[in-house]
Amino acid sequence: MRHTTADLVFTGGPVLTLDAARSRATTVAVTGDRITAVGHDEVRDLIGPKTEVVDLAGRLLVPGFQDAHVHPVSAGLELAQCDLTAVRTAAETVAAVRAYAETHPEREWITGGGWSMEAFDGGSPTKDLLDAVVPDRPVYLPNRDHHGAWANSRALHLAGIDRTTPDPADGRIERDASGEPTGLLQEGAMNLVARLTPPSTPADRLAALLRAQRLLHSYGITAWQDAIVGTFGSMADPADAYLAAARDGSLTARVAGALWWDRERGAEQIPELAARRAELSHGRFRAGSVKLMVDGVAETGTAALIDPYLDSCGCATANRGTRFIDPADLRAYVTELDALGFQAHFHALGDRAVRDALDAVEAARTANGTRDTRPHLAHLQIVHPDDIGRFRQLGATANIQPLWASHEPQMDELTIPFLGEERAGWQYPFGALLRAGATLAAGSDWPVSSPDPLHGIHTAVNRIEPEGKGPVFFPEERIGLTDAIAAYTAGSAYVNHLDDTGSVRAGALADLVVLDRDLYAAPPEEIAATRVARTYVGGQKVYDAGL
């Protein structure tokens, strides 16, 4: 009996299905927005006169990549401002700011960001460098991790920041030996200036979303979780952009939104979050997650640690980092959110923050039973060995950002010396988590780092950054190629509650990516050289490199 012909057939190359029932195939058929058959030559019987046939020519077909922790709208806005992500030295950074200011004389403020801490001595640029190139307008530039910002004297003056200004409870104004602000603002202190910067318009945010979506599709990304849907510091709320794009059909990706937990408020905001979830969920956008920022980042000494940071001489300090949410409160909040069906999405870098987040998940499980809320912990820079097994036990997903697991100046100069040898070895324990049975999802935290999943996969497999030569960053924590791809596909699909994506199987949505080569036929050192040839969402081509 002859079956109905397919609309689209991929054939002539390897297919990584990530489906336990059929791990590899060579031909895939698509009808409408769904995969209708997976196999070998027998699937070619579904080719009819109107079927589009894609000859893979030996190239690898994989499920669409999904980024489980990303900020596309803020990234898209930064791309249209003073974008410093491509420069690496202090001189290049200052020159880029000068050039942007000179070519944009109409801008009331110079904004953008993405500068690298390792470009400056101690990771701390000063206002004087900015004053020399932009003396007459305020400048506000977050660094690449967006946990610190660099401002010039004009911006500090407008914000009323001087030697008498106290540090906010959740941040720090860096000061010189005389107590004068240097121009570097950490964590919550950023908002002292950020609140004065010109707000983006709804049109700006929609354009930024579509700009970011084009780039993400070019990297094979078909779905993502936006890690902050709400207003945070200088980051505008992207909700209106998502809702507009979902309604007019320009949102071609599938997006889960993580509603921002205002860490200056308490449980009284939970009904508001429930109302936002109902208001914002439309079409390909769903807002069923809540983002809870538990701590800061290690390179600024704000990631929350069980034992204190060290100083430059290797001696213990009094600093254990910053806990943005009281642990008892966190347990109560997560328990209530879980009871309402919300997913908890934690920012947790330090081992104390990871433990606090896991304790909150455990409290919710104890109170509510095991519910299909799929909590996940993002970043996981330092995980105490005692907590590795708890991920599997509690059903908490490890949301990894693989590009950070490598030797580079920010790691070697600004992090490892202040952690100490033993604790430095607990960083980014991908292999240990997998061996303990944890589910891995993966993301980029773009614009903090590149959104290219193939660069992340390269680093997860090699523990060397794409352009790096070594040494390997804790080689025992390397994971296999299939495990790394699975984190960016099936693992992130699980976190995003997109259960009919993440693998190539009959009945699944046809979110698919054609790579320009077979990753399994080349040495692992060449993974990062791979490019995306085509990206499909629901059987519709959303990117074509023309390869």
Backbone torsions as a table, in degrees:
resi	resn	phi	psi	omega
1	MET	NA	128.2	-176.3
2	ARG	-83.4	135.2	-180.0
3	HIS	-87.4	161.7	173.8
4	THR	-60.9	137.5	-178.1
5	THR	-70.3	155.7	-177.7
6	ALA	-86.9	159.7	174.4
7	ASP	-81.0	-30.6	-172.5
8	LEU	-148.4	133.6	177.5
9	VAL	-133.4	127.8	172.4
10	PHE	-100.2	130.8	-177.8
11	THR	-153.7	162.5	174.6
12	GLY	88.3	19.9	178.8
13	GLY	-161.3	170.0	-180.0
14	PRO	-71.8	145.6	176.7
15	VAL	-124.1	121.5	172.5
16	LEU	-92.3	107.3	-172.0
17	THR	-84.7	-30.3	-170.5
18	LEU	55.5	30.9	175.9
19	ASP	-114.9	120.7	-175.8
20	ALA	-59.8	-28.5	-177.9
21	ALA	-72.7	-28.1	178.7
22	ARG	-152.0	95.9	-171.1
23	SER	-74.4	-31.4	179.7
24	ARG	-132.5	148.9	178.4
25	ALA	-149.9	179.3	178.0
26	THR	-131.2	-9.0	-177.8
27	THR	-143.8	137.1	-179.1
28	VAL	-135.4	133.0	178.1
29	ALA	-110.7	143.4	-179.8
30	VAL	-129.7	132.9	173.9
31	THR	-128.8	124.4	-173.5
32	GLY	64.9	-129.5	-179.2
33	ASP	-102.7	10.3	-175.0
34	ARG	-119.9	152.5	171.0
35	ILE	-78.0	129.3	-176.2
36	THR	-110.0	-17.8	177.8
37	ALA	-159.6	144.4	177.7
38	VAL	-136.2	128.8	179.9
39	GLY	175.9	-132.7	-176.3
40	HIS	-129.0	-133.9	-174.3
41	ASP	-61.1	-28.7	-178.0
42	GLU	-62.7	-26.2	-179.8
43	VAL	-71.0	-21.8	179.3
44	ARG	-65.3	-15.3	175.9
45	ASP	-63.8	-17.2	-179.8
46	LEU	-85.4	0.1	178.1
47	ILE	-78.7	122.8	177.5
48	GLY	-119.6	-176.0	-176.2
49	PRO	-63.3	-24.3	-178.4
50	LYS	-105.5	5.5	-179.3
51	THR	-76.0	131.2	171.3
52	GLU	-82.0	123.3	-178.8
53	VAL	-107.6	123.2	177.4
54	VAL	-103.5	112.5	177.6
55	ASP	-81.4	110.5	-178.9
56	LEU	-68.3	-24.0	177.1
57	ALA	50.1	43.3	177.3
58	GLY	84.9	-2.4	179.4
59	ARG	-81.9	156.4	-174.4
60	LEU	-88.1	132.1	172.0
61	LEU	-102.3	129.2	-179.1
62	VAL	-132.0	163.1	171.9
63	PRO	-61.3	155.2	177.1
64	GLY	-58.1	138.5	176.2
65	PHE	-72.1	149.0	176.2
66	GLN	-131.8	133.0	179.3
67	ASP	-97.7	117.1	-173.6
68	ALA	-86.9	0.0	179.6
69	HIS	-161.5	101.2	-173.9
70	VAL	-154.1	160.2	-178.8
71	HIS	-128.8	72.5	-171.6
72	PRO	-65.6	-38.2	-175.7
73	VAL	-69.9	-45.8	177.0
74	SER	-64.2	-35.7	176.5
75	ALA	-65.0	-43.1	178.8
76	GLY	-64.0	-36.1	175.9
77	LEU	-66.1	-43.0	-178.9
78	GLU	-64.5	-33.8	179.0
79	LEU	-61.0	-26.0	-179.5
80	ALA	-95.1	4.6	-179.7
81	GLN	-118.8	-150.2	-179.5
82	CYS	-81.3	92.1	-173.5
83	ASP	-88.1	114.4	-175.8
84	LEU	-108.5	12.1	-173.4
85	THR	-68.3	-22.0	-175.1
86	ALA	-94.9	-5.3	-178.6
87	VAL	-99.6	152.9	-171.3
88	ARG	-126.5	-23.0	-178.4
89	THR	-106.5	163.4	178.6
90	ALA	-61.7	-44.1	-178.7
91	ALA	-62.8	-42.5	179.0
92	GLU	-64.6	-38.6	-178.8
93	THR	-65.0	-48.4	-179.8
94	VAL	-63.9	-39.2	178.6
95	ALA	-64.5	-36.7	178.8
96	ALA	-67.4	-38.3	176.9
97	VAL	-64.7	-44.9	178.7
98	ARG	-58.2	-47.6	-177.4
99	ALA	-62.5	-41.7	179.7
100	TYR	-64.2	-44.9	-179.2
101	ALA	-62.4	-40.3	-179.1
102	GLU	-67.6	-33.3	-178.5
103	THR	-89.6	-4.4	178.2
104	HIS	-130.8	63.2	-178.1
105	PRO	-66.8	-16.4	-178.8
106	GLU	-80.3	-14.4	-176.4
107	ARG	-75.0	125.0	179.2
108	GLU	-67.4	-38.2	177.1
109	TRP	-121.9	149.6	169.2
110	ILE	-98.6	111.6	-178.1
111	THR	-129.1	168.1	-177.4
112	GLY	146.3	-124.9	174.8
113	GLY	136.7	-166.2	179.1
114	GLY	100.9	14.6	-179.5
115	TRP	-71.8	154.0	-176.7
116	SER	-95.5	130.5	-179.8
117	MET	-61.0	-36.3	-175.8
118	GLU	-68.0	-10.0	178.3
119	ALA	-71.9	-17.0	-173.9
120	PHE	-121.8	147.0	178.7
121	ASP	-54.6	124.8	179.8
122	GLY	66.5	9.5	-179.5
123	GLY	73.8	18.6	-169.9
124	SER	-128.4	89.2	173.5
125	PRO	-70.7	158.5	-177.2
126	THR	-116.0	161.3	179.6
127	LYS	-62.2	-29.1	-177.8
128	ASP	-59.9	-36.6	179.4
129	LEU	-62.9	-39.4	178.4
130	LEU	-75.1	-38.8	179.8
131	ASP	-58.3	-33.1	-177.3
132	ALA	-68.2	-26.3	-176.8
133	VAL	-111.5	-24.0	176.3
134	VAL	-136.3	81.5	-176.6
135	PRO	-84.4	-20.2	-167.6
136	ASP	-105.3	-7.6	179.5
137	ARG	-131.1	151.1	177.9
138	PRO	-70.7	143.0	178.4
139	VAL	-124.2	132.9	177.5
140	TYR	-140.5	115.8	-172.8
141	LEU	-136.2	102.7	173.4
142	PRO	-63.2	150.3	175.3
143	ASN	-78.9	-177.1	-171.4
144	ARG	-69.3	-24.5	177.9
145	ASP	-91.6	-4.7	175.7
146	HIS	60.0	25.9	172.7
147	HIS	-110.4	3.3	176.0
148	GLY	-149.7	155.3	180.0
149	ALA	-141.4	152.9	-176.2
150	TRP	-113.8	127.0	-177.8
151	ALA	-129.8	151.9	175.9
152	ASN	-91.2	177.6	-176.2
153	SER	-62.9	-36.6	-179.3
154	ARG	-62.4	-42.9	179.7
155	ALA	-65.8	-42.5	178.7
156	LEU	-62.3	-40.8	179.7
157	HIS	-63.0	-45.2	180.0
158	LEU	-62.3	-31.9	179.6
159	ALA	-83.7	-5.8	-179.1
160	GLY	72.9	26.3	-178.5
161	ILE	-92.7	119.4	175.4
162	ASP	-142.8	-168.2	-174.4
163	ARG	-64.8	-18.9	-179.1
164	THR	-92.1	-6.7	-176.8
165	THR	-72.5	124.0	179.1
166	PRO	-75.1	154.0	173.1
167	ASP	-67.7	139.3	172.2
168	PRO	-67.7	162.3	-176.3
169	ALA	-61.2	-29.9	-175.3
170	ASP	-110.9	23.7	-178.8
171	GLY	-161.5	-173.7	-175.1
172	ARG	-149.0	132.5	171.2
173	ILE	-93.4	115.1	179.6
174	GLU	-70.5	141.5	-175.1
175	ARG	-133.9	154.2	175.9
176	ASP	-84.9	-174.8	-174.2
177	ALA	-62.5	-24.0	-179.6
178	SER	-91.7	-1.2	179.7
179	GLY	93.7	1.8	-179.4
180	GLU	-79.1	133.8	177.0
181	PRO	-58.2	134.2	-176.7
182	THR	-85.8	-17.0	-175.5
183	GLY	108.5	-3.5	178.4
184	LEU	-104.6	127.7	-177.7
185	LEU	-119.5	128.7	-176.9
186	GLN	-108.0	138.8	173.5
187	GLU	50.2	-124.5	-173.3
188	GLY	-61.8	-20.0	177.0
189	ALA	-67.5	-21.2	178.0
190	MET	-56.9	-37.6	-173.8
191	ASN	-68.2	-17.1	177.2
192	LEU	-59.8	-33.2	177.3
193	VAL	-101.2	-39.2	-175.1
194	ALA	-56.0	-34.5	-177.4
195	ARG	-66.5	-15.3	-179.6
196	LEU	-93.7	-13.9	-176.3
197	THR	-69.7	149.9	-178.3
198	PRO	-60.2	129.5	-179.2
199	PRO	-73.0	149.5	173.0
200	SER	-74.1	157.7	178.1
201	THR	-96.6	163.5	174.5
202	PRO	-54.5	-38.8	178.5
203	ALA	-65.0	-39.3	176.7
204	ASP	-60.1	-44.6	-176.1
205	ARG	-69.2	-39.0	177.8
206	LEU	-65.5	-43.8	177.4
207	ALA	-61.2	-38.8	179.0
208	ALA	-64.8	-42.1	178.4
209	LEU	-60.9	-46.7	-177.7
210	LEU	-69.7	-33.6	175.2
211	ARG	-63.6	-45.0	179.4
212	ALA	-67.0	-40.4	-179.2
213	GLN	-60.9	-40.9	177.7
214	ARG	-59.9	-43.9	-179.9
215	LEU	-66.1	-44.3	-178.9
216	LEU	-63.8	-40.2	175.9
217	HIS	-61.9	-35.2	-179.9
218	SER	-66.9	-20.1	175.4
219	TYR	-95.9	9.4	177.1
220	GLY	83.7	12.6	-177.7
221	ILE	-88.0	122.1	-177.4
222	THR	-108.5	-12.8	-179.4
223	ALA	-156.5	157.4	177.2
224	TRP	-158.0	168.1	169.8
225	GLN	-113.6	116.8	175.9
226	ASP	-76.3	119.0	-169.1
227	ALA	-81.4	-7.6	173.2
228	ILE	-144.4	101.7	170.0
229	VAL	-105.8	99.2	-173.8
230	GLY	156.0	-176.5	-179.7
231	THR	-100.8	126.0	-179.7
232	PHE	-143.3	114.6	180.0
233	GLY	57.4	-126.7	179.0
234	SER	-88.4	0.3	-179.1
235	MET	-84.4	119.3	-179.7
236	ALA	-75.2	153.7	177.5
237	ASP	-68.3	119.5	-178.4
238	PRO	-84.7	2.7	-171.0
239	ALA	-57.8	-42.3	-176.9
240	ASP	-65.7	-33.7	178.7
241	ALA	-66.1	-44.6	179.3
242	TYR	-63.6	-43.3	-177.9
243	LEU	-64.9	-42.6	179.1
244	ALA	-63.2	-44.8	-178.7
245	ALA	-68.8	-36.3	177.7
246	ALA	-65.6	-37.4	-177.6
247	ARG	-75.3	-36.5	-176.9
248	ASP	-93.6	0.9	175.7
249	GLY	86.0	0.4	-179.8
250	SER	-79.7	-10.8	173.5
251	LEU	-81.7	98.7	-178.3
252	THR	-89.4	-19.7	175.9
253	ALA	-83.4	167.1	172.0
254	ARG	-102.8	128.5	-170.1
255	VAL	-130.5	130.6	168.6
256	ALA	-101.6	132.8	-179.7
257	GLY	-106.6	133.5	176.4
258	ALA	-101.5	108.8	-178.5
259	LEU	-68.1	135.3	-174.3
260	TRP	-73.2	129.3	173.7
261	TRP	-87.5	114.2	179.1
262	ASP	-70.7	108.6	-173.3
263	ARG	-73.8	-6.1	174.9
264	GLU	-91.1	-0.2	179.2
265	ARG	-122.7	179.8	-177.7
266	GLY	-124.8	-146.3	-173.7
267	ALA	-65.2	-15.6	-179.6
268	GLU	-63.6	-16.8	179.5
269	GLN	-84.6	-8.9	-175.7
270	ILE	-62.7	-44.8	175.9
271	PRO	-59.4	-33.6	177.8
272	GLU	-66.5	-40.0	177.8
273	LEU	-64.1	-40.1	178.2
274	ALA	-63.3	-38.7	178.4
275	ALA	-67.4	-39.2	178.1
276	ARG	-65.2	-39.4	178.5
277	ARG	-56.6	-46.5	-179.3
278	ALA	-67.6	-38.7	-176.5
279	GLU	-70.1	-38.6	-170.3
280	LEU	-91.4	-19.2	-175.3
281	SER	-75.7	113.7	-177.0
282	HIS	-155.9	132.8	175.8
283	GLY	56.8	-124.8	-177.5
284	ARG	-85.1	7.0	178.5
285	PHE	-115.8	128.2	177.2
286	ARG	-131.3	136.4	-176.4
287	ALA	-117.1	67.6	-175.2
288	GLY	-106.2	12.0	-178.6
289	SER	-117.6	157.1	173.9
290	VAL	-126.4	127.5	-178.4
291	LYS	-92.9	120.4	178.8
292	LEU	-115.6	113.4	179.6
293	MET	-86.4	108.8	-173.2
294	VAL	-84.7	-35.0	-177.9
295	ASP	-150.5	-168.2	-178.1
296	GLY	-102.8	-129.5	-177.5
297	VAL	-133.4	152.1	-172.1
298	ALA	-69.2	-37.3	-173.2
299	GLU	-68.8	-16.7	174.4
300	THR	-105.7	5.5	179.5
301	GLY	72.8	23.3	-179.4
302	THR	-111.2	-6.7	170.5
303	ALA	-66.3	135.5	-174.5
304	ALA	-79.3	124.2	-176.7
305	LEU	-116.7	151.1	175.5
306	ILE	-69.3	-45.9	177.0
307	ASP	-109.9	156.1	-172.2
308	PRO	-65.3	156.6	168.7
309	TYR	-63.9	158.9	173.9
310	LEU	-96.9	161.9	172.4
311	ASP	-95.9	-175.3	-175.5
312	SER	-65.8	-15.9	177.7
313	CYS	-94.6	-1.5	179.6
314	GLY	88.3	11.8	178.9
315	CYS	-97.5	149.1	-179.5
316	ALA	-65.9	140.6	176.0
317	THR	-104.3	-173.6	175.0
318	ALA	-93.0	0.4	-173.6
319	ASN	-91.7	119.9	173.0
320	ARG	-111.3	16.6	179.3
321	GLY	87.4	-165.1	-173.5
322	THR	-123.4	126.7	171.7
323	ARG	-103.7	112.7	-175.4
324	PHE	-77.1	-22.0	179.9
325	ILE	-128.7	128.0	177.8
326	ASP	-55.5	134.7	-175.4
327	PRO	-57.9	-40.2	178.6
328	ALA	-65.8	-40.8	177.5
329	ASP	-64.8	-41.4	-179.8
330	LEU	-58.5	-43.7	179.6
331	ARG	-61.3	-41.9	-179.4
332	ALA	-67.6	-43.5	-179.0
333	TYR	-62.7	-47.6	-176.6
334	VAL	-66.0	-36.7	177.1
335	THR	-61.8	-43.2	179.9
336	GLU	-69.6	-41.7	178.0
337	LEU	-62.8	-42.9	179.2
338	ASP	-61.5	-40.0	179.4
339	ALA	-63.6	-26.4	179.0
340	LEU	-90.9	4.3	177.4
341	GLY	85.7	10.1	177.0
342	PHE	-78.8	145.1	169.1
343	GLN	-85.3	134.8	173.5
344	ALA	-91.3	125.1	179.0
345	HIS	-117.4	105.8	-174.0
346	PHE	-96.4	136.5	161.5
347	HIS	-90.0	112.5	-177.0
348	ALA	-143.6	108.0	-179.2
349	LEU	-102.2	-48.9	-176.5
350	GLY	-82.2	160.3	-176.6
351	ASP	-63.9	-30.4	176.2
352	ARG	-68.8	-41.3	179.2
353	ALA	-66.2	-40.8	178.0
354	VAL	-61.5	-44.3	180.0
355	ARG	-65.0	-42.0	178.8
356	ASP	-60.3	-42.3	-179.5
357	ALA	-66.1	-43.7	178.1
358	LEU	-64.4	-37.9	176.1
359	ASP	-61.6	-37.7	178.7
360	ALA	-67.2	-40.9	176.5
361	VAL	-63.1	-42.6	179.1
362	GLU	-62.1	-41.1	178.5
363	ALA	-62.0	-41.3	178.9
364	ALA	-66.2	-41.4	178.7
365	ARG	-63.2	-41.3	-179.3
366	THR	-64.7	-41.4	-177.1
367	ALA	-78.2	-38.2	-169.8
368	ASN	-109.8	-7.7	-170.2
369	GLY	78.5	176.0	-179.3
370	THR	-81.6	114.8	179.9
371	ARG	-112.7	158.6	-176.8
372	ASP	-83.7	54.9	-179.0
373	THR	-96.5	-15.1	171.0
374	ARG	53.8	58.5	177.8
375	PRO	-63.0	147.4	178.1
376	HIS	-142.6	146.5	-179.2
377	LEU	-110.1	120.7	-177.9
378	ALA	-97.4	147.4	172.5
379	HIS	90.1	-62.7	170.6
380	LEU	49.6	50.3	-179.2
381	GLN	-66.9	-45.5	-178.3
382	ILE	-127.2	118.0	179.8
383	VAL	-121.9	121.6	178.3
384	HIS	-64.5	137.7	-178.8
385	PRO	-52.9	-31.5	-179.8
386	ASP	-66.3	-17.6	-176.1
387	ASP	-101.1	-6.5	-178.0
388	ILE	-57.5	-49.0	-176.3
389	GLY	-70.1	-16.4	-177.0
390	ARG	-69.6	-24.9	179.2
391	PHE	-59.4	-50.1	178.0
392	ARG	-65.8	-44.4	-176.7
393	GLN	-59.8	-36.0	-176.2
394	LEU	-97.2	-7.5	-176.4
395	GLY	69.7	33.0	177.7
396	ALA	-98.1	128.5	-178.5
397	THR	-82.2	139.5	174.8
398	ALA	-89.7	109.7	-177.7
399	ASN	-96.1	102.2	-170.4
400	ILE	-98.8	150.0	171.5
401	GLN	-116.0	87.0	-167.4
402	PRO	-60.5	-30.0	-176.4
403	LEU	-60.3	-20.7	-177.6
404	TRP	-82.0	-9.8	-174.5
405	ALA	-91.3	66.5	-179.1
406	SER	-157.7	162.3	174.4
407	HIS	-79.1	120.4	172.9
408	GLU	-153.2	168.2	-170.5
409	PRO	-56.4	-39.7	-179.3
410	GLN	-62.7	-34.3	177.5
411	MET	-75.2	-50.4	-171.3
412	ASP	-75.8	-28.9	-176.0
413	GLU	-103.0	-32.2	-172.2
414	LEU	-110.6	-5.1	-176.2
415	THR	-124.6	-63.0	-173.9
416	ILE	-54.3	-44.5	-178.7
417	PRO	-60.9	-24.6	-175.5
418	PHE	-98.3	-0.6	174.7
419	LEU	-102.0	-35.8	-174.2
420	GLY	93.2	159.7	-171.0
421	GLU	-61.2	-48.9	-176.0
422	GLU	-64.0	-49.5	-175.9
423	ARG	-69.4	-32.2	176.1
424	ALA	-60.0	-31.2	179.8
425	GLY	-73.9	-6.9	177.5
426	TRP	-92.5	7.2	-174.1
427	GLN	-79.7	136.1	175.1
428	TYR	46.1	63.4	-173.6
429	PRO	-83.4	62.5	-175.6
430	PHE	-61.2	-46.7	-179.0
431	GLY	-63.2	-43.9	-180.0
432	ALA	-63.0	-41.0	178.7
433	LEU	-62.8	-44.0	178.9
434	LEU	-63.7	-44.8	-179.1
435	ARG	-62.7	-27.8	179.3
436	ALA	-85.9	0.0	175.8
437	GLY	91.9	12.7	178.8
438	ALA	-72.8	150.9	170.3
439	THR	-85.6	131.3	177.4
440	LEU	-104.9	132.2	164.3
441	ALA	-114.4	167.7	-176.4
442	ALA	-142.3	149.5	177.6
443	GLY	-155.6	-177.5	-173.3
444	SER	-115.3	-27.4	-169.9
445	ASP	62.7	21.7	175.4
446	TRP	-51.2	132.3	17.2
447	PRO	-90.2	11.6	176.8
448	VAL	-61.8	-42.0	177.4
449	SER	-145.4	171.3	-174.3
450	SER	-56.1	138.6	177.5
451	PRO	-85.1	5.7	-176.8
452	ASP	-72.4	110.6	-179.2
453	PRO	-61.4	-30.1	-178.5
454	LEU	-67.8	-31.4	173.8
455	HIS	-70.1	-38.6	175.9
456	GLY	-64.9	-43.3	178.3
457	ILE	-61.7	-43.7	177.6
458	HIS	-55.1	-46.3	-176.8
459	THR	-71.5	-37.6	178.3
460	ALA	-63.1	-36.2	-177.5
461	VAL	-80.1	-40.0	-173.4
462	ASN	-100.1	-22.1	-172.6
463	ARG	55.4	35.0	172.0
464	ILE	-136.7	133.9	-179.4
465	GLU	-65.2	157.3	-172.2
466	PRO	-51.7	-37.9	-179.0
467	GLU	-95.6	3.9	-173.7
468	GLY	-84.5	162.3	179.9
469	LYS	-114.6	-3.0	-176.8
470	GLY	115.0	175.3	3.5
471	PRO	-74.4	167.4	179.7
472	VAL	-70.7	138.0	-177.7
473	PHE	-88.4	98.3	-179.4
474	PHE	49.1	77.0	-172.4
475	PRO	-58.9	-25.0	179.8
476	GLU	-66.7	-12.3	180.0
477	GLU	-99.0	6.5	173.0
478	ARG	-65.5	149.9	175.1
479	ILE	-124.0	163.2	-177.4
480	GLY	-73.6	163.5	-178.1
481	LEU	-59.7	-46.5	-179.1
482	THR	-64.3	-39.8	177.8
483	ASP	-62.8	-38.8	-179.2
484	ALA	-68.8	-43.1	177.5
485	ILE	-63.9	-40.3	179.9
486	ALA	-61.0	-36.3	178.9
487	ALA	-62.9	-37.5	-179.4
488	TYR	-83.2	-4.6	-177.7
489	THR	-125.1	-85.3	-176.7
490	ALA	-61.7	-40.1	-178.6
491	GLY	-65.4	-46.8	178.9
492	SER	-70.6	-32.3	175.5
493	ALA	-62.2	-38.7	177.2
494	TYR	-62.8	-48.5	178.9
495	VAL	-60.0	-38.2	-177.5
496	ASN	-82.7	5.1	-178.7
497	HIS	56.5	32.9	177.5
498	LEU	-105.9	72.2	-170.0
499	ASP	-71.8	-15.9	176.8
500	ASP	-99.4	25.3	171.5
501	THR	-132.1	-178.0	173.4
502	GLY	91.9	-9.6	176.0
503	SER	-149.1	162.9	178.9
504	VAL	-103.1	98.9	-178.2
505	ARG	-148.7	154.8	179.6
506	ALA	-60.4	131.4	-179.9
507	GLY	97.8	-17.9	179.4
508	ALA	-77.4	158.3	173.6
509	LEU	-65.1	143.4	-175.4
510	ALA	-85.6	64.3	173.1
511	ASP	-96.7	106.1	-166.2
512	LEU	-139.3	153.6	179.3
513	VAL	-133.4	130.7	172.6
514	VAL	-99.7	120.8	176.1
515	LEU	-89.3	166.6	-176.5
516	ASP	-86.4	3.6	179.7
517	ARG	-162.1	172.7	173.3
518	ASP	-92.3	110.6	-178.1
519	LEU	-58.6	-28.7	-176.2
520	TYR	-80.2	-8.9	-179.0
521	ALA	-100.5	3.3	-178.5
522	ALA	-125.1	157.9	178.7
523	PRO	-66.6	151.3	-177.3
524	PRO	-60.8	-24.7	179.7
525	GLU	-66.7	-12.2	-177.0
526	GLU	-104.8	6.9	-177.3
527	ILE	-56.2	-43.9	-174.9
528	ALA	-66.7	-16.4	177.8
529	ALA	-77.8	-11.7	-179.1
530	THR	-67.9	144.1	177.7
531	ARG	-125.6	158.1	176.3
532	VAL	-85.7	129.5	177.8
533	ALA	-90.5	-44.0	-179.6
534	ARG	-148.0	149.3	175.1
535	THR	-129.6	134.1	-179.9
536	TYR	-124.7	137.6	171.7
537	VAL	-123.5	119.6	-177.9
538	GLY	58.5	36.3	179.1
539	GLY	79.3	-4.6	179.2
540	GLN	-99.4	132.4	-178.8
541	LYS	-74.6	122.0	-179.8
542	VAL	-111.9	-6.4	176.2
543	TYR	-156.5	138.5	177.4
544	ASP	-144.5	115.6	179.6
545	ALA	-80.1	-8.1	-178.6
546	GLY	75.4	18.5	-179.2
547	LEU	-81.0	NA	NA
